[in-house]
Amino acid sequence: MDPQFENIAVLTDTEADIPAEILAGENLIYTLPLRINDGTHDYRDGVDISVDEIYRRQPEEDFKTSQPVVEDILEMLKKIRADGFSKVICLILSEGLSGAI
């Protein structure tokens, strides 16, 4: 990383819907998976369940979303620090639109 630039990472959640090819590149974007519940199971968006799976099952099931759990947030912040970042900009939806974070 160029020393003339601030050491800042960007943290968002899967509501941002950033394409995988952008996240796979060398960038400063970290993404926390939202929680998705089908009434019996709790999934991490993009980790334990895909968007395609949700759309396939949605006609028969009622999915609900919720914010990432505190443990996931703390682990991500530890990872960001371990990757050498000292600052984080967090981009999430407002409380009026979502209960996430």
C-alpha positions as CSV (number, residue, x, y, z in Angstrom):
1,M,0.0,0.0,0.0
2,D,1.3,3.4,-0.9
3,P,2.4,5.3,2.3
4,Q,1.1,8.6,1.0
5,F,-2.5,7.4,1.2
6,E,-4.4,6.9,4.4
7,N,-4.8,3.3,5.6
8,I,-8.6,3.1,5.3
9,A,-10.8,0.1,4.6
10,V,-14.4,0.1,3.5
11,L,-16.9,-2.1,5.4
12,T,-20.4,-2.8,4.1
13,D,-22.9,-5.6,4.3
14,T,-24.5,-7.8,1.6
15,E,-27.3,-5.2,1.2
16,A,-24.8,-3.3,-1.0
17,D,-24.9,-6.2,-3.5
18,I,-21.4,-5.6,-4.7
19,P,-20.5,-8.0,-7.6
20,A,-18.2,-10.9,-6.6
21,E,-15.7,-9.9,-9.3
22,I,-15.2,-6.5,-7.7
23,L,-14.9,-8.0,-4.2
24,A,-12.4,-10.6,-5.5
25,G,-10.1,-7.9,-6.8
26,E,-7.5,-6.1,-4.8
27,N,-9.6,-3.4,-3.2
28,L,-10.3,-2.1,0.3
29,I,-13.9,-3.4,0.5
30,Y,-14.9,-5.8,3.2
31,T,-18.5,-7.3,3.3
32,L,-20.5,-8.7,6.2
33,P,-23.2,-11.2,5.3
34,L,-26.7,-10.3,6.5
35,R,-28.6,-13.0,8.3
36,I,-31.5,-14.6,6.4
37,N,-34.0,-16.8,8.2
38,D,-36.6,-19.1,6.6
39,G,-38.5,-19.8,9.8
40,T,-36.4,-22.8,10.8
41,H,-32.8,-22.0,9.7
42,D,-30.5,-19.0,10.0
43,Y,-28.3,-18.5,7.0
44,R,-25.5,-16.0,6.2
45,D,-26.3,-14.2,2.9
46,G,-23.9,-15.3,0.2
47,V,-22.1,-17.8,2.5
48,D,-24.7,-20.4,3.5
49,I,-27.4,-19.5,1.0
50,S,-27.2,-17.9,-2.4
51,V,-29.6,-15.3,-4.0
52,D,-30.6,-17.9,-6.6
53,E,-31.6,-20.3,-3.8
54,I,-33.6,-17.7,-2.1
55,Y,-35.5,-16.8,-5.3
56,R,-36.1,-20.5,-6.0
57,R,-37.6,-21.1,-2.6
58,Q,-39.3,-17.8,-2.1
59,P,-42.7,-18.8,-3.5
60,E,-43.1,-21.4,-0.8
61,E,-41.2,-19.8,2.0
62,D,-41.2,-16.5,3.9
63,F,-37.7,-15.2,4.3
64,K,-36.8,-12.5,6.8
65,T,-33.5,-10.7,7.0
66,S,-31.6,-9.3,10.0
67,Q,-28.3,-7.6,10.8
68,P,-25.0,-9.5,11.1
69,V,-24.4,-10.8,14.6
70,V,-22.0,-9.0,16.9
71,E,-19.5,-11.9,16.7
72,D,-19.3,-11.6,12.9
73,I,-18.8,-7.8,13.1
74,L,-16.0,-8.2,15.7
75,E,-14.3,-10.9,13.6
76,M,-14.4,-8.8,10.5
77,L,-12.9,-5.8,12.4
78,K,-10.1,-8.1,13.7
79,K,-9.5,-9.2,10.1
80,I,-9.4,-5.6,8.8
81,R,-6.9,-4.7,11.5
82,A,-4.8,-7.9,10.8
83,D,-4.8,-6.8,7.1
84,G,-3.0,-3.6,8.2
85,F,-5.8,-1.1,8.2
86,S,-6.2,1.4,11.0
87,K,-9.4,3.1,9.9
88,V,-12.7,1.9,8.5
89,I,-15.5,3.6,6.6
90,C,-18.8,1.8,7.2
91,L,-21.4,2.1,4.4
92,I,-24.8,0.7,5.4
93,L,-28.5,1.5,4.8
94,S,-30.0,4.0,7.2
95,E,-32.0,2.8,10.2
96,G,-35.2,4.1,8.5
97,L,-34.7,1.6,5.7
98,S,-33.2,-1.4,7.5
99,G,-32.5,-2.8,10.9
100,A,-29.1,-3.9,9.9
101,I,-26.3,-2.8,12.1
